[in-house]
């Protein structure tokens, strides 16, 4: 038994914050942001709009695209760094909002690698016979973890959600996946705050060593992609579409160069939503599926790196 993506969906909140808007609230400029990240604008969740709300919109679109009903979903996995609450899981909350009353539901927390981790997990559930139709979602409201006086972080992140429906199949869809983590590097990118005695303890805002993250990301992404390609006896030139985590255009360019891929074969959406962490790959994937770039029979490679540090790649035959 294999698994195949049969539907994709995405959602971005209505409020748009451009680089020019940020010039008014922090010491930065459109040119400074764009040349270093490729970002032009990002979306910000409305007051009271939660990760599960964004996830619901993306999920309904994915389920509609898949041509199935909520009664067919028997597994819900949500990748998020910004859950609605401490517990229950955002997956259980989403399950309730969608009217799904069967199967398992849980969250995965691997920061920007979350969707890759979640999709691999869903694939293993299906291959093991424990699920037939899995809803896999990446959803984030990262704007609530930003210090709007810190120009090194507040210009990079945004809110959004993306979802896929993964279905059991007799023919391969997901060909292979590789996941890694090394907690020794956790200090490069983190938000250390936590709840204690009824209040936030420590620093709840995102802190990042940008140069260290860039060097680490390019190295491990190239390695994990080569690992997946070697397992399938493929070369970089065999990849029709690279769908990377949408963090920084320079990281994407460096990774593509190491693979010998033209940027024409890389799905890039970061300009319009910034770094949406676990939501970024399914957002980009949905864009490329709906505009017709990704077609049946093509090789599609997903890859991501995030705080933890975590990283991974998944190879698909669409």
N, C-alpha and C positions, 0 to 999 in steps of 0.2 A: 504494500500500500504506500502511495505517495501523497503529496499535497500540492495544490495549485491555487494561486490567487485568482479568484473569479469576479472580484468587484473591488473598486477603490472609491474613496470619498475623502473630502477635506473640508475644513471650515476655518475662516479667519474672522475675528471680531470686526465690527464695523468701524471702530475708531482707528484712524491712521495717524501715525506720528512720523513726520518726515525728518530728514537731517536738518532741514532749515528750521523746523520747529524746535529741534534740540539746541540749535545755536542760541535760542532765546533763553534757555534755562541752564545751560552748562557751558564751560569754556571749551568750545569745539567749533568745527566748521564742516560743511557738507563735503568739501574736498578732502579734509583730513580723514573723515569717516570712510568715504567711498574708496579712496586710494588704498587704504589699509584693510578693508573688509569686503568691498563690493556692495555694501548695503546702501540703499537709497531711502527706504522707509520700513516701518514695522507696524504691526497691529497690536492694539492694547485692549484687553478685556474691559468691559463696562463694570461699573460698581455692582457687586453682587453676582457677576457672571463667573462661574466656577469652571474648573477643569472638566467636570462631568457634563456641564452644559455645552462646552465646545465639542467634547467627545460625542455627545448625543447627535449633534448636527452632522458631524463627519460620518458617524456610524450609519445614520439613516440613509445617507447618500451612497455609502458603500453597499449596504444591504439591498437598496433599490437597484444599483448597478449589477449586483450579483444575481438578481432575479429570484431571490428567495424571500422567505418571511422570517420574522423574529422567532416563530415557533421552531424553525429549523436550526437556530443557533444553539449549540450545546457546550460552548466554551467561550468565555470572555476574558481576555488578558489586556490590561491597560498598563502601558508604560508611562510613568509620570514622575517628575521630581517635585511637583506642586499639587499634591492630593487635596481634595476638598476639605478633609479633616483627618485627625489622627487615625481614627477608625470609625466605621467600617471602611473597607477599601473603596477607592473610586470605582473599581470594576463592579462591585456590588451595587453601588449607587447608580452607575450607568445601566446595569442590568435591570434595575427597577424602573428607571426612566424609559427604557425601551420596551418594557413589558415582557422581558425574558424571564421565565420561571423555571427553567431546567438547566442542567449542566453546572459546571464549575465556573467560578469567577474569582480572579485575584489580580493584584498589582505586581509589576516588576519595576525595581528602582535600579537603573544602571545609568542614570543621567542621560547624556546625549546618545549613548549606545543602547538606550532602553528599547527602542523599537526593534533593533536587530536581535537583541536578547529575547524579546517577547515573541517575535516571529519564529525564531528557532525553537523556542519552547512549544509553541502551538504546533509546529511541524512534528515534533517528537510525540506530542499527544495524539495526533492523527495517525502517524506511522505505527504507534503502539495500540491503536484501536480504541482509545479512550474518548475520542471526539470525531465528529464527521464534518461539522461546519464551525469554524472558529472565527470569532470577531477579534481582531488584533488592532489596538488603538494606541497612538502616541498623542498625548495631550498635555499642554503646558500653559500656565499663566505666570511666566517668569517675571513679568513686570512687577510682581509683588515682592520679588526678592532683590530688587535693584535699589541701589543708593543713587538717586538722581543728581547727586553732586559729584559722583565718581565717573569722570568721562571715559575711563578705561573699560568700564563695564556697561554703563547704562545705554551706550550707543549701539551695543551689539545684539541685545536680546529682544525678543518679542513673544507674543502669545499666538497660539493656534492649535489645531488638531488635525490629524490624518488617520484614516482607518482602512483596513483591508478585510475582506472575507476570504479565509483560507479553507478550501474544501478538499476532502479525500478524493483521490484520483488514481486511476490505474496507470496513468502515464506520469513521468516525473515533471514537476513544476520546480520545486526547490531541489536543486541538485546536491548542494552541500553547504555547510556553514562551519565557521570557526569563531569561537569566542575566547577572549582572554581578559585577564585583569591583573593588576599589580598595585596593591594598596600602598606600597612604599612611596608612590608618587602622589598620594592623595592631597598633599599640601599645595600642589600647583593650581588647583581649581577646586574651590569649596565654599560652602556656606555653613558655618559651624554652629549657628544658633540652634537651640532646642527648647522644649517646654519643660519647666521645672517649678514646682510650688506655685502653679497657676500663672506663670509669667514667662516671657521669652528670656532665656538665659544665653549669654554670649552674643555673637554678632550674626544676625539673620541675613545679612546681605552677601551677594556673590562677590568673592575675591578671586582674582586670577593673575598668575604670572604669565603674561601674554607671550613673551619670547620663548619661555620654557615650554609652554603648551604647543606653540607652533612647531618647534624642533621635534618634540616627542611625537606629535600627531603625524607629521610627514613620515617619520621613521616607521612607526608601528602600523600605519595604514598600508604603506607599501609592502611591508612584510606579511601582513595577514592576507592581503589580496593575492600576493604571490603564492601563499600557502594554499588558498582555495583553488587558484588556477592550476597549480601543480597536481593537486589531488584529482582534477578532472582532465589532466593532460591537455590544457589549453594555454594559449598565449594571450598577452594583453590585446593583440590585434583581433582575437576571436570575440571580444566583448563588443556588443552592439551599443549598449548603453551603460554608462556608469552613473549610478544614482547615489551620490555621497551625502553624508551629513552636511547640511547647509550652515556651516559655521563661519567660513571665511573663504573668499574667492582665492586667496593666495595658497591656502592649504589644498584646495581642490585642484588648482593649476599644477602645483608641485607633485601631487599624487598622480595626476594624469600623465605628466611628463615622465615620471619614473616607470609608468606602465607602457609608455610609447603610444598613448592615446591622444588623439586630437581633442581639443575642447569642444569640437562639434559633436562629439560622442558623449559629452558629459551633460547631464540634466542640471541646470543651474537656476535656482529660484530665489537665492538668498537676497537679491536686491529688493524684493518686494515684501519680505517678512522677517528678515534678519535671522538670528540663531534662535530657533524655537525648540532646541534640545530634542527630546524624544519625538516631537511632532514633525521634525524637518524632513526626514526621509519619506514618510508617507504623504506629506504635502507635495513634495517634488514628484514622487511616483504618480500620484493622482493627476497632477498637471500634465505629465508626459503621456499618460494613458489616454486622457480625455482629448488631448490635442492631436492624437494619432501617431506620435513619434514611436511609442512602444507598440510593437505588433507581434502577433503569434509567431512562434518559432525563433524569436530573437533571444540572445543571451543578455541578461540584465544582471548587473552586479551592484549590490548594496553594501556600503561600508560606513562605519562610524567610529568615532573615538570620543570619550567623555570622562568627566570627573570620576575618580575612583583609584587609579585610572582604569577605565574599561575600554575595550575595543573589540571589533568583530566585523565579519564580512559574510554575506550570503550570496550564493550564485543561483540564479533562476533561469529556467527556460520558459519563456512566456507562452 
